[in-house]
Amino acid sequence: MVNSIIMISVVLFVILFLLLVGLPVKALKLISRYVLRGIVCVMIVFILNYALASNNFHIPINTVTCAFLSVLGVPGIVALSVIGIYIV
């Protein structure tokens, strides 16, 4: 929980800093797209973990998972689910 708060704080600080420095709008849109995609995917994984806890299904939410999901989006959730079911 503390790692999530620290990570969110760092991301918000970086976005605020880049706004003050004057980062081009295109780069800011790209960064915000990845951050938003990561937040939505982590919430979906949290809901999946909660809903499927009775079946011993669990995808750990950590920094690597957040980065993986922010790049891949929903297909990343499917990939992690398949890895969790068939490989682990």
C-alpha positions as CSV (number, residue, x, y, z in Angstrom):
1,M,0.0,0.0,0.0
2,V,2.8,2.4,0.9
3,N,4.6,1.6,-2.4
4,S,1.5,2.4,-4.3
5,I,1.2,5.8,-2.6
6,I,4.8,6.6,-3.2
7,M,4.5,5.6,-6.9
8,I,1.4,7.7,-7.4
9,S,3.1,10.6,-5.6
10,V,6.2,10.4,-7.8
11,V,4.1,10.2,-11.0
12,L,2.1,13.2,-10.0
13,F,5.2,15.1,-9.1
14,V,6.9,14.3,-12.4
15,I,3.8,15.4,-14.3
16,L,3.6,18.7,-12.4
17,F,7.3,19.3,-12.9
18,L,7.0,18.7,-16.6
19,L,4.1,21.0,-16.8
20,L,6.1,23.7,-15.1
21,V,9.2,23.2,-17.3
22,G,7.1,23.3,-20.4
23,L,7.1,19.8,-21.9
24,P,5.5,19.7,-25.3
25,V,1.8,18.8,-25.3
26,K,2.3,15.7,-27.4
27,A,4.7,14.1,-24.9
28,L,2.5,15.1,-22.0
29,K,-0.5,13.4,-23.7
30,L,1.6,10.2,-24.2
31,I,2.7,10.2,-20.6
32,S,-0.9,10.8,-19.3
33,R,-2.2,8.0,-21.6
34,Y,0.2,5.5,-20.1
35,V,-0.5,6.6,-16.5
36,L,-4.3,6.4,-17.1
37,R,-4.0,3.0,-18.7
38,G,-1.9,1.8,-15.8
39,I,-4.4,3.0,-13.2
40,V,-7.4,1.5,-15.0
41,C,-5.6,-1.9,-15.5
42,V,-4.5,-2.1,-11.9
43,M,-8.0,-1.4,-10.8
44,I,-9.3,-4.2,-13.1
45,V,-6.6,-6.6,-11.7
46,F,-7.6,-5.7,-8.1
47,I,-11.2,-6.5,-8.9
48,L,-10.2,-9.8,-10.6
49,N,-8.1,-10.7,-7.6
50,Y,-11.0,-10.0,-5.3
51,A,-13.6,-11.8,-7.4
52,L,-11.5,-14.9,-8.0
53,A,-9.9,-15.2,-4.6
54,S,-12.0,-18.3,-3.8
55,N,-10.4,-20.0,-6.8
56,N,-6.9,-19.3,-5.5
57,F,-6.3,-16.9,-8.5
58,H,-4.0,-14.0,-7.7
59,I,-2.0,-11.6,-9.8
60,P,0.4,-9.6,-7.6
61,I,0.3,-5.9,-7.9
62,N,3.8,-4.4,-7.8
63,T,5.9,-1.9,-9.7
64,V,6.7,-4.4,-12.5
65,T,3.1,-5.4,-13.0
66,C,2.0,-1.7,-13.1
67,A,4.7,-0.9,-15.7
68,F,3.7,-4.0,-17.7
69,L,0.0,-3.1,-17.6
70,S,0.5,0.5,-18.4
71,V,2.3,-0.4,-21.6
72,L,0.1,-3.3,-22.7
73,G,-3.3,-2.4,-21.3
74,V,-6.1,-4.9,-21.3
75,P,-4.1,-7.5,-23.4
76,G,-1.5,-7.3,-20.6
77,I,-4.2,-8.4,-18.1
78,V,-5.0,-11.3,-20.3
79,A,-1.3,-12.2,-20.6
80,L,-0.8,-12.1,-16.9
81,S,-3.9,-14.2,-16.3
82,V,-2.7,-16.8,-18.8
83,I,0.7,-16.8,-17.2
84,G,-0.9,-17.1,-13.7
85,I,-3.2,-20.0,-14.7
86,Y,-1.0,-22.1,-16.9
87,I,2.6,-21.4,-15.9
88,V,2.5,-20.7,-12.2
